């Protein structure tokens, strides 16, 4: 009997030691919010609180202010400023977004940090969204900051201006300029998602530079040229042209600004874009790019 008791006790003690050892090897699953917070903090320290980011933001501010001054000046009003900034922003926003995002995932891959992250209970989509949120914060500052600061001299200028323009039947209100800011930030966030997808797909700095170049050419020129060619050869009908513009993120952004910040002041007139289709197009580009980035990390 005594031997059986001792044997049972030793068996229980052995099982307890095995359970304890197993408990020590279990890694606690971090919450999604904690993962996102960690990545955002890292991106703030490595990508935003840097001299290069400050220089980038100041460059954007200089370009925006310079265009306004060379044009009609601060006293021209909100709607005129919107029209003068629309074309430059179509070129500036993708470039700034790609500068901030093209190395976001690639730098982690080259440093070996992605391999380290795979040993932790962190999903690929959490890595992508966490990096995206951190870089998005910087992009909002770099693009939105200068546009918001430009709003101050336009709103406070002492030069008298008419609230109505000969070419616009609507009132010149700050809401028009605020719409430009919101739509520009939306476009910038979509472009950042595209840049992060490219960063996740490439494996070296050389291919990253090539990807950035090809990506910018495609977005700034290629898609719009393809739409124009499709319309010219009759592949895109007249009735489908407005909705088809949403296939290009650049055309979708341009159409939203024209419809919601410029054409809205003219009252009735020809429709220049479909706001619903444009928003859906931007959402597909942004969401699809993040899905591609997640898939690339899982390879």
N, C-alpha and C positions, 0 to 999 in steps of 0.2 A: 504493500500500500504506500509506504513512504517513498519508494522509488518512483511509483506512478505519479504521486503528487509532485515530486521534484521534476520529473520529466514534463508534466503539464505546465509547471511554473516556468521552466526554462523555455518551453515552446511559446508560451504567451509573451515572455520577455523578448524572445527572438522576433515575434511578429510585431511587437510594439516598436522595436528598434527599426524594423523595416519600414513601418508606417511613418515613423519620425524622419527617417532618411528620405522617404518619398515626399513628405511635406516640405522638407528643406529644399528640394529640387523644383517645387512648383513655383513658377513666376506669376505674380499677381497680374491679371489683365488690366492695363490702364484704361481709363474711360476715354471716350472719343474726344471729349472736351479737353482733357489733360494732354492728349497727344497734339491736338491742334494748338493749344496754348504753348506747348514746348516748341513746336516748329515756328510759330509766329515770333516768339522771343528770339529764337536763333536767327531768323531772317532779319529781324530788326537790328540785331547786333552785327551781322555779317554783311548785310546788303543795304541797309538804310542809314545807319549811323556811321557813314563813311564819307570821306572827302569827295570821292567820285560821284556819289549820289547827290551831294549838295551842289556840285558843279553841274550835274545834269539838270537839277531843278532850276538853278539860276539860268541855265541856258534856255530852258523852256520859257521862263519868265521874260528873258530878254527878247526872244523871238516873238512872243505874243504882244508884248508892249511895243516892240519895234514895228510890227505890222500895223498896229493900231495908229501909231504916230505917223508912219509913212502914208497911211490911208487918210481917213477923214478926221482923225484925232479923237480925243476923249469926248468932245462936245457934239459929235455927230449923232449920238443916241444909241440905244440898245440894238435896234433892228439893223442899223447900218453896220455896227460892230459885228453882229452875228454873221452878216453876209460877207464881210471882209475876212473873218476868221475861218469860215467853213472850209475853203479850199486848203489853206495851210494846215489846218488840223487833220485833214484827211491824210496828209503826208507825215505830219509830225507824230501823231499818236501811235501808229504802228511801229515807227522807228524806236520811240521811247519804250514801248511795251516789249519789243524784241530785245532791246539793250538790257532791260531788267530781267527778262525771263529766259533768254537763250541758254544761260549757264546754270539755271536753278537746279536741275536734276543732274546735269552732266558733271558739275563740280563734286557732288556727292558720290557719283560713280567713280570718278578718277581718284578721289581721295580714299576710297574704300569704305566710306561711311554707309553706303547702301548694303554692303556685305555684312556690316555690323548690325544694321537695323533688321536684317533678315533673321538674326538670332533672337530677336525680341518679339513679343506677341503684338506686333504692329502691322496692320494690313497695308497693302500697296495703295489702296485708295485713300487711306488716312495720311500716308506720306505725301501723295499728290495734292490733296486738298489742303493739308497743313502748309506745304511750301507755297501753294497758290495764294492762300490767305495772307501769308507774310509778305510776299511780293506785291500782292494787290494793295496792301496798305501803303507801301512805298509808291506805287503807281498813282494812287489817288492823290497823294501829297504832291508828286512831281507834276501831274497834269492839272488836278483840281486846284491846287494852291495858287498857281499863277493866274488862272481864270477867275478865281474868287477875288484875288488882290486887284485884278484889273477892273472888277466891278465897282470898286470904291471910287476911283477918279471919274468913271463914267457917271456914277450916281450923284457925285458931289460937285461936278464941274459947275462953275458959275456962269458959263457962256449960255445965253438963252437959246433954246431950240424948240421948234414946233413939235407938238405931240403927234402930228399927222404929217405924212410925207406924200408927195405928189404921186409916187409909185405905189403907195400902200394906203389903203383906206382904213386900216385899223389903227388903234392907239399904240404908241411906242412905250411899252411898259417893261419894267424889270423882269416880269415873268418870262418874256421871250428870251432874255439872256440867261436866266436860270434854267430854262429848258435846254438851252445849248450846253450848259455845264453838265446837267444830268445825262443827256444823250452822249456827250463826249466821254464821260466816265464809263458809261455802259459799253461803248465801243472799245474803250481802252481795256476794260476787263476781259472782253472777248478776245482781243488781240493778245493779251497776256496768256490766256488759256492756250491759244495756238502756239505761242512761243514755248510754253512749258511742254507741250506735246512734242515739239521738235527737239527740245532738250532731252526728253526721255528717249527719243528714238535714236539719237546719235551716240557715238561712243568715243569720239575724240574731238579736240578743239578744231581740227581742220574740217571735219565733216560738219561740225556745228556752224562754223563760219559759212560753209557752202549752203547748209540748210537755211540759215538766216537770209542769205542773199536770194536764194530761190523762193523762199517763202514771201519775202517782201515784194519780189517781182510779180509773183502770182497774185498777191492781194492787191497791190497798188495798180497793176496794169493787166495781168493775165485774165482774170475773171471778167473784168469789165469788157475787155476786147473780145472774149469769147461770147459774151452776151450780145455785143454789137454785131458780131459775125453771125450769130444765130438768128438775130432779127433780120439782118440783111438778106440772108439766103432763104428766109421764110420758115425756118425751123421753129421760131418763136412768133406766134401770131400777135396781131395788134392788141387783142383783148387780154392776152396773157403777159404782155410786156411788163406792165406795172408790177405784177406779182412776181415775175421772173427776176426782177432786180434784187429781190431778197436773197437770191442764191449767192450773191457777192456781199461779204460783210461791209465792204467800202460803200457799195451802192445802197445797202440797207441803212447805213448810218446817214449817208447823204440824203436819202429819201425821208428819213424821220425828221431831220433838221428842216428840210424844205417844207414838209407838211405841218410840223408842229411849232416851228419857230419863225417861219418866213411867210409861207403861203397862207397861213391862218390869218394874217393881217390884211389879205387882199379880198376877203369875202369869198364869193362864189368864183369858180374858175376851174380850169382843167386839173385833174388829179395828177400829181407828179410821182406819187408812190403810194403803196398800200402800207399804212402803219402796222396793221396786224401781221401781214406777211413779213414785213421787215423785222419786227420784234421776234417772230418765230424763227426767222433765218438767223438772227444773232444768237438766239438761245441754242439753236442746233449747232452752230459753229462753236460756241463756248462749251456747252455740255459735251458735245462730241469730242472736242479736243482733250478734255479732261479724262474721258473714257479711254481715248487712245493712249494717253500718258500712263494711265493705270495698267492697261494691257501691256505696254512696253516694259513696265517694272516687273511684271509677272513672268516675263520670258525667261 
